[in-house]
Amino acid sequence: MAERRLYLHPVRWTSLGLSLLEAMHLGMPVVALATTEAVEAVPAGAGVLSTRPEVLARAARTYLNEPQAAAEDGARARRAALERYGLKRFLKDWERLIEEVTRG
């Protein structure tokens, strides 16, 4: 999957697809419908979100024809995924929760 230039996420009904996060972790820019949690998961500069098919098609063509743009947006997608959904953040939140519930 990481050898591809972009990740197309046409899912309209899933809250947040694991495949979207996996693609971001792999450093792939996202082209997705601007629906559900994708709007929160994919920050500006990490891909293109829209409800307009022509905008998504244009973004896909751009990433296919401009490898440098795909690499740059993919790197931003990876940083965002690691920061928001990575193991380090999860463990930090878990430790904070344990401290909170065990305070006496």
N, C-alpha and C positions, 0 to 999 in steps of 0.2 A: 504494500500500500504506500509506503513512504517513497517509492520510486515514482509515484505519480505526481503531477504538477499541482493538483488541487484536490480538495475533497468536496464533492457535490452532495449536499444534504437537502433533498427535496421533501423531507418528511414534514407533514403538516399537523399530525395529531399527537405525536409522541412528546411528552413533556421535555425530556432532555435525553437524547440518544447517546448511549455509551460510545458508539462509533464516531460521533462528532468529537467527543473528548479525546478518544484514541488518536484520531487524525491530527488534532491540535497538538497532542503530546509528541507526535512524530514530526511536527514542524510543517504541516500542510496548511496553506491558506484555505479558508472555508468559503464556499459559495452556497448560500442557504436561503430558504424561505424565511422571511422575517416574521416568524410565528413562534408561539410558545416560548420556551426557555432559551432557544437559540439567540434571541435578542439580547439576553443577559450574558450568555456564555461566550459570545464572540464579540470582543471589543473592537472599536474602530481601529482600522489598520491591520487587522488579523484576517480580513476577508471581506466579503460583500454580502450584505443581507438586504433582501427586497421582496416585495410581493409581486413585483412586475417581471414577468418572464424575460422581456427584452433586456432588462438591467442585469439579470443573472446570466443570460447568454453572453452579453458583452463582457462581463467580468470573467467568465470562463475563457473566452477567446483571448482576453488580455493576459491571463495567467499562462495560457498555452503558448502564446507568442512572445511573452516577455519573461523568461526564466528568472531573471534578476528580481523582478517585481514579485514573482511567486515566492522566491526564496526569502525576500525581506519580510513579506507579510506572513509567511510561514514561521519565520523566527519569532515574530511578535505573537503569533498564535501559540507557539510552544511556551514562551515566557508566561503568557496569560494562563494557559492550562496548568502549568506547574505552580504558579502563584495561587490560583483559585481552587484547583482540584488535585493538587499533588499530595504526595504522602507527607511531606514536611508540614503543610498546612493542616492536614487531617490530624496528625499526631499532636500538633500544638493545640488545636481545638479540643481534642480528646483530653489532654492533660488539664486544660483549663476547666472543662466540665467536671472531671474527677475532683479537682481542688474545690470547685464550687459546691458539689454535693456532699463532700466529706467534711466541710467546715462545721464545727460544732459550737 
